[in-house]
Amino acid sequence: MPTYEYECKDCGHSFDLFQSMTEKRLEKCPQCGGTLRRLIGKGTGIIFKGSGFYATDYRSSDYHKKAKEEKASTSESKKKDDKKPASESKKKKDEGKN
């Protein structure tokens, strides 16, 4: 919900009001009963939270656990492939050609 700034045309009284965008604007000054006008507000500053703004910043803890497990399993399978003798992997390549 935005904060609106109002100013009385008659007495000059100004104030801010926190109200919904769908609410009707105020028309009478709370001090003198004069006509109010709603001013264009300054807005608010942008609030940045977190270490950065990437898709991974807001991922669940389950996502991070699964990603670590997946990374560990792929690195283990690579280690197993590296341990195979060169002649075995060469035979598989040769078999695929025929």
PEZI-V653406 format. One record per backbone hydrogen bond with DSSP energy under -1.0 kcal/mol. CO is the residue of the C=O (numbers start at 1). NH is the residue of the N-H. If there is no record, write none. Layout:
BEGIN
CO	NH
CO	NH
END
This chain:
BEGIN
2	19
4	17
5	39
6	15
7	37
13	8
15	6
17	4
27	36
29	33
34	29
35	9
37	7
54	57
60	64
61	65
62	66
63	67
64	68
65	69
66	70
67	71
68	72
69	73
70	74
71	75
72	76
73	77
74	78
75	79
76	80
77	81
78	82
79	83
85	89
86	90
87	91
88	92
89	93
90	94
91	95
92	96
END
